[in-house]
Amino acid sequence: MQIGIAGLGKMGKRMAQRLAHGGHQVIVYNRTTEKALDLANSENNIEAATTFESFAKKLNTPRTALSMVPAGGPTDKFISAFIDVFDKGDIIIDGANSNYKDTLRHAKTVTENGFHFLDVGVSGGVWGLKEGYSLMIGGESEIVEHLKPIFETLAPGKDKGWGHVGPHGAGHFVKMVHNGIEYGMMQAYAEGFEILNAKKELQLDLHQISEIWRYGTVIRSWLLDLTANALSEDQTLESVQGWVNDSGEGRWTVLESIAQDVPAPVITMALLMRLVSRQEQSYAFKLLASMRNQFGGHEIKKMESVD
């Protein structure tokens, strides 16, 4: 099949390559045109477009285009651009980590203008080119069926790791909750290994332990595999700053849990711990230390003076 991909970041570029390796014809567009041209020059079955107009012309009708630009404003702009240069009946896919509420708005706009729309939650990161991508798809079932060869190629297998999960918005909603769960799992691994690392007298080899846990245990997972990779490189992590970002999905999951009156303490705490990681000196923790000093005379550790 033929498909256009707009946005050649870490995910978009690798998805284009996986589709091209699977025999599909891929038309690519990127705001920085050199990325598109370099990719087309290095891969078979990939052709670059340097403008949105040429992107549309190179795609056979009815067109299928996948937007892999960042969620929010960039996705809004790209979807508007698709509507301007495409024809009624064409298919527009949002593969970003969009808030499902934005997705519902996009779906309404796109369909009211005579186009088809799918929202696809994508998981797989930088490993997707080799391992395949997990795809959570929302939208019209007949369009999902029409694009089945595309999804089967992107996925880890033809019958695994992908599926049509519901109407418009469902794909990004499911991906949002997936990422919330990911926050909790990552936090649990991080806390467990910190406990192991703190027991200095046992001289534990954290990389060895991670490798043991990868096989036969109930906590084995791909996240543990990646943890083992990281520890094999440097288990002291001396070169790593303990500052953890979040791209939004965890926050949205927590907000949704509150809106639905569904308790999600693990995911919520994992999100809050990411916020704690960004504070060099937390005022709240300073105040806690001061309280303990006030009621119990407990020692306060003073900041070292800076000359």
C-alpha positions as CSV (number, residue, x, y, z in Angstrom):
1,M,0.0,0.0,0.0
2,Q,0.9,3.7,-0.2
3,I,0.9,6.0,2.8
4,G,2.2,9.4,3.6
5,I,4.0,10.2,6.9
6,A,4.3,13.8,8.1
7,G,6.8,14.3,10.9
8,L,10.1,12.4,11.0
9,G,11.0,12.4,14.7
10,K,12.2,9.4,16.6
11,M,8.9,7.5,16.0
12,G,7.8,8.8,12.5
13,K,11.2,8.1,10.9
14,R,11.3,4.5,12.2
15,M,7.7,3.8,11.3
16,A,8.4,5.0,7.7
17,Q,11.4,2.7,7.6
18,R,9.5,-0.3,8.9
19,L,6.7,0.2,6.4
20,A,9.2,0.6,3.6
21,H,11.1,-2.5,4.6
22,G,7.7,-4.3,4.5
23,G,7.2,-3.4,0.9
24,H,4.9,-0.4,1.2
25,Q,5.5,2.9,-0.7
26,V,6.0,5.7,1.8
27,I,5.8,9.4,1.0
28,V,7.5,11.5,3.8
29,Y,7.3,15.1,4.7
30,N,9.1,17.0,7.5
31,R,9.2,20.7,8.3
32,T,13.0,20.4,8.1
33,T,13.1,19.1,4.6
34,E,16.7,17.7,4.8
35,K,15.4,15.0,7.1
36,A,12.9,13.8,4.5
37,L,15.4,14.0,1.7
38,D,18.1,12.2,3.6
39,L,15.7,9.4,4.6
40,A,14.5,9.0,1.0
41,N,18.1,8.9,-0.3
42,S,19.0,6.1,2.2
43,E,16.0,3.9,1.9
44,N,14.1,2.1,-0.9
45,N,10.3,2.6,-1.2
46,I,10.6,6.1,0.4
47,E,10.0,9.3,-1.5
48,A,10.4,12.8,0.0
49,A,8.1,15.7,-0.5
50,T,9.4,19.2,0.2
51,T,6.1,21.0,0.5
52,F,2.6,20.1,1.7
53,E,1.3,20.6,-1.8
54,S,3.8,18.2,-3.3
55,F,3.1,15.8,-0.4
56,A,-0.6,15.7,-1.5
57,K,0.3,15.4,-5.2
58,K,2.6,12.4,-4.6
59,L,-0.1,10.5,-2.8
60,N,-2.6,8.4,-4.8
61,T,-6.3,9.1,-4.2
62,P,-8.0,8.3,-1.9
63,R,-5.0,9.4,0.1
64,T,-3.8,8.0,3.5
65,A,-1.7,10.3,5.6
66,L,-0.3,9.7,9.1
67,S,0.6,12.7,11.3
68,M,3.5,11.9,13.6
69,V,4.2,15.5,14.8
70,P,4.0,16.4,18.5
71,A,0.6,16.6,20.1
72,G,-1.1,19.9,20.7
73,G,-0.5,22.9,18.5
74,P,1.7,21.1,15.9
75,T,-1.0,18.4,15.4
76,D,-3.7,21.0,15.1
77,K,-1.7,22.8,12.3
78,F,-0.9,19.6,10.4
79,I,-4.5,18.4,10.5
80,S,-5.7,21.8,9.2
81,A,-3.0,21.6,6.5
82,F,-4.3,18.1,5.4
83,I,-7.8,19.4,5.1
84,D,-6.6,22.3,3.0
85,V,-4.7,20.2,0.4
86,F,-6.5,16.8,0.4
87,D,-9.8,15.8,-1.2
88,K,-13.0,14.5,0.4
89,G,-12.8,10.8,1.1
90,D,-9.1,10.9,2.0
91,I,-7.9,9.3,5.3
92,I,-6.2,11.3,8.0
93,I,-4.5,9.5,10.9
94,D,-3.2,11.1,14.1
95,G,-0.5,9.0,15.6
96,A,0.7,11.5,18.2
97,N,0.2,11.2,22.0
98,S,-2.8,13.5,21.7
99,N,-5.2,14.1,24.5
100,Y,-8.3,12.1,23.6
101,K,-10.4,15.2,24.2
102,D,-8.4,17.0,21.4
103,T,-8.8,13.8,19.3
104,L,-12.6,14.1,19.6
105,R,-12.4,17.7,18.4
106,H,-10.2,16.7,15.5
107,A,-12.5,13.8,14.5
108,K,-15.5,16.2,14.4
109,T,-13.6,18.7,12.3
110,V,-12.2,16.1,9.9
111,T,-15.4,14.2,9.4
112,E,-17.5,17.3,9.0
113,N,-15.2,18.3,6.1
114,G,-15.8,15.0,4.3
115,F,-12.6,13.1,5.4
116,H,-12.1,9.9,7.3
117,F,-10.2,10.0,10.6
118,L,-8.4,7.5,12.8
119,D,-6.6,8.1,16.1
120,V,-3.8,5.6,16.8
121,G,-2.0,5.3,20.1
122,V,1.5,4.1,19.3
123,S,3.9,2.4,21.7
124,G,7.3,1.0,21.0
125,G,9.6,3.9,21.2
126,V,13.0,3.7,19.5
127,W,12.8,-0.1,19.5
128,G,9.7,-0.2,17.2
129,L,11.7,-0.4,14.0
130,K,13.1,-3.8,15.1
131,E,10.5,-5.1,17.4
132,G,7.3,-3.6,16.0
133,Y,4.8,-1.1,17.3
134,S,1.8,-1.7,19.5
135,L,-1.1,0.1,17.9
136,M,-4.4,1.1,19.7
137,I,-6.7,2.3,17.0
138,G,-9.9,4.4,17.3
139,G,-12.3,5.3,14.5
140,E,-14.4,3.8,11.7
141,S,-14.1,0.0,11.5
142,E,-14.2,-0.1,7.7
143,I,-11.3,2.3,7.5
144,V,-9.3,0.2,9.9
145,E,-10.0,-2.9,7.8
146,H,-9.0,-1.0,4.7
147,L,-5.6,-0.1,6.3
148,K,-5.1,-3.6,7.8
149,P,-1.9,-4.3,5.7
150,I,-0.3,-1.1,7.1
151,F,-1.1,-1.9,10.7
152,E,0.0,-5.5,10.3
153,T,3.4,-4.4,9.0
154,L,3.9,-1.8,11.8
155,A,2.8,-4.2,14.5
156,P,5.0,-6.9,16.1
157,G,3.0,-9.5,14.2
158,K,0.0,-9.7,11.9
159,D,-2.3,-10.9,14.7
160,K,-0.6,-9.5,17.7
161,G,0.1,-6.1,19.3
162,W,-2.5,-4.1,17.5
163,G,-6.3,-3.7,17.3
164,H,-9.3,-1.6,16.7
165,V,-10.3,-0.6,20.3
166,G,-13.4,1.6,19.7
167,P,-14.8,4.8,18.1
168,H,-13.0,8.1,17.6
169,G,-11.0,8.9,20.7
170,A,-10.7,5.4,21.9
171,G,-7.2,4.8,20.5
172,H,-5.7,7.8,22.3
173,F,-7.7,7.1,25.5
174,V,-6.4,3.6,25.7
175,K,-2.8,4.8,25.0
176,M,-3.2,7.4,27.8
177,V,-4.1,4.8,30.4
178,H,-1.3,2.6,29.0
179,N,1.2,5.3,29.8
180,G,-0.3,5.9,33.2
181,I,0.3,2.2,34.0
182,E,3.8,2.6,32.6
183,Y,4.5,5.4,35.1
184,G,3.5,3.1,38.0
185,M,5.6,0.2,36.8
186,M,8.7,2.3,36.3
187,Q,8.4,3.8,39.7
188,A,8.1,0.4,41.3
189,Y,11.3,-0.8,39.6
190,A,13.1,2.4,40.5
191,E,12.2,2.1,44.2
192,G,13.1,-1.6,44.4
193,F,16.5,-1.1,42.9
194,E,17.1,1.9,45.1
195,I,16.5,-0.3,48.2
196,L,18.9,-2.9,46.8
197,N,21.5,-0.2,46.1
198,A,21.2,1.2,49.6
199,K,22.2,-2.2,51.2
200,K,25.9,-1.6,50.7
201,E,27.1,-4.2,53.1
202,L,25.8,-7.0,50.9
203,Q,27.7,-5.7,47.9
204,L,24.9,-6.5,45.5
205,D,25.4,-6.5,41.8
206,L,22.3,-4.8,40.5
207,H,22.9,-5.7,36.9
208,Q,23.2,-9.4,37.9
209,I,20.0,-9.2,39.8
210,S,18.1,-7.5,37.0
211,E,19.3,-10.3,34.7
212,I,18.1,-13.0,37.2
213,W,14.7,-11.3,37.5
214,R,14.2,-11.2,33.7
215,Y,13.6,-14.9,33.5
216,G,11.0,-17.0,35.4
217,T,9.9,-14.3,37.8
218,V,6.4,-12.7,38.1
219,I,7.9,-9.2,37.6
220,R,9.7,-9.9,34.3
221,S,8.8,-7.4,31.6
222,W,10.2,-5.4,28.7
223,L,10.7,-2.5,31.1
224,L,12.9,-4.8,33.2
225,D,14.8,-5.8,30.0
226,L,15.5,-2.2,29.4
227,T,16.5,-1.6,33.0
228,A,19.0,-4.4,32.7
229,N,20.4,-2.8,29.5
230,A,20.8,0.5,31.4
231,L,22.5,-1.2,34.4
232,S,24.9,-3.1,32.1
233,E,26.2,0.2,30.9
234,D,26.7,1.8,34.3
235,Q,25.0,0.5,37.4
236,T,26.2,3.4,39.6
237,L,24.4,5.9,37.3
238,E,26.8,8.5,38.4
239,S,26.6,10.3,35.0
240,V,22.7,10.4,35.1
241,Q,20.9,13.4,36.6
242,G,17.8,12.3,38.6
243,W,15.4,14.6,36.7
244,V,12.4,12.8,35.2
245,N,10.2,14.5,32.6
246,D,6.6,13.6,31.7
247,S,4.9,14.1,28.4
248,G,1.4,14.6,29.6
249,E,-0.3,11.2,29.5
250,G,0.3,10.4,33.1
251,R,-1.3,13.7,34.2
252,W,-4.3,13.1,31.9
253,T,-4.7,9.6,33.3
254,V,-4.8,10.9,36.9
255,L,-7.3,13.7,35.9
256,E,-9.5,11.1,34.2
257,S,-9.4,8.9,37.3
258,I,-10.6,11.8,39.4
259,A,-13.3,12.6,36.8
260,Q,-14.5,9.0,36.8
261,D,-14.2,8.6,40.6
262,V,-11.8,5.7,40.1
263,P,-9.0,5.6,42.6
264,A,-5.5,5.3,41.0
265,P,-3.1,5.9,43.9
266,V,-0.1,4.1,42.3
267,I,-0.3,6.0,39.0
268,T,-0.9,9.3,40.9
269,M,2.0,8.8,43.2
270,A,4.3,7.9,40.3
271,L,3.4,11.1,38.6
272,L,4.0,13.1,41.8
273,M,7.4,11.5,42.2
274,R,8.4,12.7,38.8
275,L,7.6,16.2,39.9
276,V,9.7,15.7,43.1
277,S,12.6,14.7,40.9
278,R,12.7,18.2,39.4
279,Q,13.1,20.0,42.7
280,E,16.8,20.5,43.6
281,Q,15.7,21.5,47.1
282,S,12.0,20.9,48.0
283,Y,10.5,23.6,50.2
284,A,8.0,21.1,51.5
285,F,10.8,18.7,52.6
286,K,12.6,21.6,54.2
287,L,9.5,22.5,56.2
288,L,9.0,18.8,57.2
289,A,12.5,18.8,58.6
290,S,11.8,22.0,60.5
291,M,8.6,20.6,62.0
292,R,10.4,17.5,63.3
293,N,12.9,19.8,64.9
294,Q,10.2,21.9,66.5
295,F,8.2,19.1,68.1
296,G,11.0,16.6,68.8
297,G,14.3,18.4,68.7
298,H,15.4,16.3,65.8
299,E,18.5,17.4,64.0
300,I,18.3,19.6,60.9
301,K,20.9,19.1,58.3
302,K,22.1,22.5,57.2
303,M,22.9,23.5,53.6
304,E,26.6,23.9,53.0
305,S,27.5,27.6,52.7
306,V,28.7,28.8,49.3
307,D,31.7,31.2,49.3
